[in-house]
Amino acid sequence: MKTRPTVVVLAGGSSTRFEGPGHKLEQPFGHDTVLGCTLANALACGLPAIVVTTARLLALCTRTLARRDVVVLSDAEARRGVGFTIARGVSERPAASGWLVLPGDMPLVRPASMAAVAAALSEHPVAFSQYRGWRGHPVGFAAELYSELVALDGDEGARRLVARYPSFAVDVDDPGVRVDIDTQAALAAAREQLAEGAPLRRA
């Protein structure tokens, strides 16, 4: 019997573009960290969640998720790219009715946006959030794509799957679906956006 879709949070990257001290996912954000807020929002959407990360961020992840919901990659595995990271997360939850792929550096994506994309998977093989005509995250994949998702590898991620199958845009009133944090400037802009909106829940 299939369960509900699972949110797969990707936190295995090396943060090489972030030009400040420390990993970008460890940076303070709201009442928590960038990754902590992303995980808290994933849990708040009411769906099961799993995070794929490295040993460096394990303690940060287990502040929000149970250890059974954290997949730890070796350094060699992490270097295989986002495609491999997605595959590991999906393979850990094979009975799910679908998977929502959410980068760990997107702490402003609202729980309601995740839930809306998950709901669309009941009728579409691929669904993604869209804000004012612009594609965003999360991107959702239905259970029928399991075998292709677990075969992903490299840095291209799931782009080929999105291009190959009919993709449904879920319109959301959520600018956060477009906000990822790769640089110090992006972090500052995201903090400003957070200050202008409702505060994030504490993890």
C-alpha positions as CSV (number, residue, x, y, z in Angstrom):
1,M,0.0,0.0,0.0
2,K,1.4,3.4,-1.0
3,T,1.8,6.1,1.6
4,R,1.7,9.8,1.2
5,P,4.4,11.7,-0.8
6,T,7.7,12.2,1.0
7,V,9.6,15.4,1.1
8,V,13.3,14.7,0.2
9,V,15.5,17.5,1.4
10,L,18.9,17.8,-0.3
11,A,21.7,18.8,2.0
12,G,24.7,16.9,0.6
13,G,26.4,19.7,-1.4
14,S,29.8,21.2,-0.5
15,S,28.7,24.8,-0.5
16,T,31.6,25.9,-2.7
17,R,29.9,29.0,-4.0
18,F,29.3,30.4,-0.6
19,E,32.1,32.8,0.0
20,G,31.8,33.2,3.8
21,P,33.1,31.1,6.7
22,G,31.2,27.9,7.3
23,H,28.7,25.9,5.3
24,K,25.8,27.9,3.9
25,L,23.3,25.5,5.5
26,E,24.8,26.3,8.9
27,Q,24.2,30.0,8.6
28,P,21.9,31.6,11.2
29,F,18.4,32.3,9.7
30,G,15.4,33.5,11.7
31,H,15.4,31.5,15.0
32,D,17.4,28.7,13.6
33,T,19.7,28.0,10.6
34,V,19.1,27.9,6.9
35,L,18.8,24.1,6.9
36,G,16.9,24.1,10.2
37,C,14.2,26.4,8.8
38,T,14.0,24.4,5.6
39,L,13.4,21.2,7.6
40,A,10.9,22.8,9.9
41,N,8.8,24.0,7.0
42,A,9.0,20.5,5.4
43,L,7.6,18.9,8.6
44,A,5.0,21.6,8.9
45,C,3.4,20.7,5.6
46,G,2.2,17.5,7.2
47,L,4.1,15.1,4.9
48,P,6.8,12.6,5.9
49,A,10.3,14.1,5.4
50,I,13.8,12.8,4.9
51,V,17.1,14.6,4.5
52,V,20.1,13.5,2.6
53,T,23.3,15.1,4.0
54,T,26.9,14.5,5.1
55,A,28.4,13.8,8.5
56,R,29.3,17.5,8.9
57,L,25.6,18.4,9.1
58,L,24.3,15.3,10.9
59,A,23.9,17.0,14.3
60,L,22.1,20.0,12.7
61,C,19.6,17.6,11.0
62,T,18.8,15.5,14.0
63,R,17.8,18.6,15.9
64,T,14.6,18.6,13.7
65,L,14.3,15.0,12.3
66,A,14.6,11.6,13.9
67,R,17.9,9.8,13.0
68,R,16.0,7.3,11.0
69,D,14.9,10.1,8.7
70,V,18.5,11.3,8.0
71,V,20.6,9.6,5.2
72,V,24.3,10.3,5.6
73,L,26.5,10.3,2.5
74,S,30.2,9.6,2.5
75,D,32.3,12.4,1.1
76,A,32.8,10.3,-2.1
77,E,29.1,9.8,-2.5
78,A,28.4,13.5,-2.0
79,R,30.8,14.4,-4.8
80,R,28.7,12.3,-7.2
81,G,26.3,15.2,-7.4
82,V,22.6,16.1,-6.8
83,G,21.3,13.3,-9.0
84,F,22.9,10.7,-6.7
85,T,21.6,12.6,-3.7
86,I,18.1,12.5,-5.0
87,A,18.4,8.8,-5.8
88,R,19.5,8.0,-2.3
89,G,16.7,9.9,-0.7
90,V,14.0,8.3,-3.0
91,S,15.4,4.8,-2.5
92,E,15.0,5.1,1.3
93,R,11.3,5.7,0.9
94,P,10.3,3.2,-1.9
95,A,6.7,2.8,-0.7
96,A,5.8,6.6,-0.9
97,S,3.2,7.7,-3.4
98,G,5.6,10.3,-4.7
99,W,8.6,12.4,-3.7
100,L,9.0,16.2,-3.4
101,V,12.6,17.3,-4.1
102,L,13.5,20.4,-2.0
103,P,17.0,21.9,-1.8
104,G,18.1,22.4,1.8
105,D,19.1,26.0,1.0
106,M,15.5,27.1,0.4
107,P,14.2,28.1,3.9
108,L,11.4,30.4,2.7
109,V,9.3,27.8,0.8
110,R,6.0,27.7,2.7
111,P,4.5,24.5,3.9
112,A,1.3,25.2,1.9
113,S,3.3,25.3,-1.3
114,M,4.8,21.9,-0.6
115,A,1.3,20.5,0.2
116,A,-0.1,21.9,-3.1
117,V,2.6,20.3,-5.2
118,A,2.1,17.0,-3.4
119,A,-1.6,17.1,-4.1
120,A,-0.9,17.5,-7.8
121,L,0.9,14.2,-7.9
122,S,-2.3,12.3,-7.7
123,E,-3.0,13.4,-11.3
124,H,0.4,14.2,-12.8
125,P,3.7,12.4,-13.0
126,V,5.7,15.6,-12.4
127,A,4.6,18.8,-10.7
128,F,6.4,21.9,-9.6
129,S,5.6,25.1,-7.8
130,Q,5.3,28.3,-9.9
131,Y,5.3,31.9,-8.7
132,R,4.0,34.5,-11.1
133,G,5.0,32.4,-14.1
134,W,8.4,31.5,-12.8
135,R,9.3,27.8,-12.0
136,G,10.3,27.1,-8.5
137,H,10.8,24.3,-5.9
138,P,9.8,21.8,-4.7
139,V,9.5,19.6,-7.8
140,G,7.4,16.5,-7.3
141,F,7.6,13.1,-8.9
142,A,4.9,10.4,-8.8
143,A,5.5,6.8,-7.8
144,E,5.5,5.6,-11.4
145,L,8.9,7.3,-11.8
146,Y,10.6,5.4,-9.0
147,S,12.9,3.3,-11.1
148,E,14.2,6.3,-13.0
149,L,14.7,8.4,-9.9
150,V,16.8,5.8,-8.1
151,A,19.0,5.5,-11.2
152,L,19.9,9.3,-11.2
153,D,23.6,10.2,-10.9
154,G,25.8,13.2,-11.5
155,D,25.1,16.9,-11.3
156,E,22.2,17.2,-13.7
157,G,19.8,16.1,-11.1
158,A,16.3,15.3,-12.4
159,R,16.1,17.8,-15.3
160,R,15.9,15.1,-17.9
161,L,12.9,13.5,-16.1
162,V,11.2,16.9,-15.9
163,A,11.8,17.4,-19.6
164,R,10.7,13.9,-20.6
165,Y,7.4,13.7,-18.8
166,P,4.3,16.0,-18.8
167,S,5.0,18.5,-16.0
168,F,2.2,20.4,-14.2
169,A,2.8,23.9,-12.8
170,V,1.2,24.5,-9.5
171,D,0.6,28.2,-9.1
172,V,1.4,29.4,-5.5
173,D,1.4,32.9,-3.9
174,D,4.9,32.2,-2.4
175,P,8.0,34.1,-3.6
176,G,10.0,31.7,-1.4
177,V,9.8,28.9,-4.0
178,R,12.3,31.0,-6.1
179,V,14.7,31.8,-3.3
180,D,17.8,29.7,-2.8
181,I,20.9,30.7,-0.9
182,D,24.2,30.1,-2.7
183,T,26.0,33.3,-1.8
184,Q,26.4,35.8,1.0
185,A,24.4,38.3,-1.0
186,A,21.6,35.8,-1.5
187,L,21.6,35.1,2.3
188,A,21.3,38.8,3.1
189,A,18.4,39.2,0.6
190,A,16.6,36.1,2.1
191,R,17.0,37.5,5.6
192,E,15.5,40.8,4.5
193,Q,12.6,38.9,2.9
194,L,12.1,37.0,6.1
195,A,12.0,40.2,8.1
196,E,9.3,41.6,5.9
197,G,7.1,38.6,6.2
198,A,5.7,36.3,9.0
199,P,8.4,34.8,11.2
200,L,9.4,31.2,10.6
201,R,8.4,28.7,13.2
202,R,11.1,27.6,15.6
203,A,12.3,24.1,14.9
